[in-house]
Amino acid sequence: MGYRSDVHIAVTFNDIATLREVMAVYAMNPTVQKYNLTEYWEMKDDTTLYYSAKGIKWYDNYEDVQGYEHMMSVAEMFHKERDIAFAYYFVRIGEDVDDTERREQHGGDDGTLMEKLWDAMQIVRCVELNFGE
């Protein structure tokens, strides 16, 4: 069966025109096309793209994983080449209690875009009780 994770990625910009342009560039990637990955991203508002998967095998050497993570690279590229404001937030929660990975990056703004993503995505741990009463 293999080790599985829950994965959430959000990428946000200042306007919908930038979001659409980033998505168009992302969609041209051969891996993205091979696995039809654009279908798995959803718009959460006019400026934010969101991907989530539960119980997925998430290994860096998997082509589809590289394709999903390419979205964050495209956002960074737009910032570096055209000074486009962006932020992304990546969260992966594995099966083991201590297996949590977070990555975040932003640029071109005062941190407001990153704060927007922090407010929208939070890691919450809880203990479920079932003593079979």
C-alpha positions in Angstrom: 0.0 0.0 0.0 2.8 2.5 0.8 3.1 5.6 2.9 0.5 8.2 2.3 0.1 11.9 3.1 -2.4 14.7 3.0 -1.1 17.6 0.9 -2.4 21.1 0.5 -0.9 23.8 -1.7 -2.2 27.4 -2.0 -0.7 30.0 -4.4 -2.0 33.6 -4.4 -1.5 36.8 -6.3 -2.8 40.3 -6.3 -5.2 40.0 -9.2 -7.0 37.5 -11.4 -5.1 38.5 -14.6 -1.8 37.3 -13.0 -3.4 34.1 -11.7 -4.7 33.3 -15.2 -1.3 34.1 -16.8 0.5 31.9 -14.3 -1.9 29.1 -14.8 -1.4 29.3 -18.6 2.3 29.0 -18.2 2.0 26.2 -15.8 -0.3 24.3 -18.2 2.4 24.3 -20.9 4.7 22.1 -18.8 4.9 18.6 -20.3 4.5 16.8 -17.0 1.4 19.0 -16.1 0.0 18.0 -19.5 0.9 14.4 -19.2 -1.1 14.0 -16.0 -3.7 16.7 -16.7 -2.8 18.4 -13.5 -4.6 21.7 -14.2 -7.8 19.8 -13.5 -6.8 19.4 -9.9 -6.3 23.0 -9.1 -9.3 25.1 -8.0 -9.8 28.8 -7.7 -10.7 29.7 -4.1 -11.2 33.3 -4.9 -10.2 35.6 -7.8 -6.5 35.5 -6.7 -5.9 32.1 -5.2 -5.2 28.6 -6.6 -5.6 25.6 -4.3 -4.7 21.9 -4.6 -5.4 19.3 -2.0 -5.2 15.5 -1.8 -5.8 13.1 1.0 -4.0 9.7 1.2 -1.7 10.4 -1.7 1.8 8.9 -2.2 3.9 12.1 -2.2 7.5 11.4 -3.1 9.8 14.0 -4.7 10.9 11.5 -7.5 7.3 11.0 -8.7 6.5 12.8 -11.9 3.1 14.0 -10.9 4.4 15.3 -7.6 7.0 17.3 -9.5 4.2 18.6 -11.7 2.1 19.8 -8.8 5.2 21.5 -7.2 6.0 23.2 -10.5 3.2 25.6 -9.7 5.2 27.1 -6.9 8.2 27.4 -9.3 6.2 29.3 -11.8 5.0 31.7 -9.2 8.6 32.3 -8.1 9.7 32.7 -11.7 7.0 35.4 -12.3 8.2 37.3 -9.3 11.9 37.1 -10.2 11.4 38.0 -13.9 8.6 40.5 -13.6 8.4 41.5 -10.0 4.9 40.0 -9.6 3.7 39.8 -6.0 3.0 36.2 -4.9 2.8 33.9 -2.0 2.6 30.1 -1.7 2.0 27.8 1.3 2.7 24.1 1.1 1.6 21.7 3.8 2.2 17.9 3.9 1.0 15.8 6.8 2.2 12.2 6.8 0.9 9.1 8.6 3.4 9.5 11.5 2.5 12.0 14.2 5.8 13.8 13.7 5.8 13.8 9.9 4.7 17.3 9.0 6.3 19.5 6.3 5.6 23.2 5.6 7.1 25.4 3.0 6.2 29.0 2.3 7.5 31.8 0.2 6.4 35.2 -0.8 7.7 38.2 -2.6 6.9 41.6 -4.1 4.5 42.6 -1.3 4.6 43.6 2.3 3.7 40.1 3.5 -0.1 40.6 3.2 -0.4 37.7 0.7 1.4 35.3 3.0 -0.8 36.3 5.9 -3.8 35.6 3.8 -2.7 32.1 3.2 -1.7 31.6 6.9 -5.3 32.7 7.9 -6.8 30.3 5.3 -4.7 27.2 6.0 -3.8 26.0 9.5 -2.5 22.7 10.8 -4.7 21.4 13.6 -4.0 18.3 15.6 -6.5 16.6 17.8 -7.0 13.4 19.8 -10.0 11.3 19.0 -11.4 9.3 21.8 -13.4 6.1 21.4 -13.5 4.0 24.6 -16.5 2.0 23.3 -19.0 2.9 25.9 
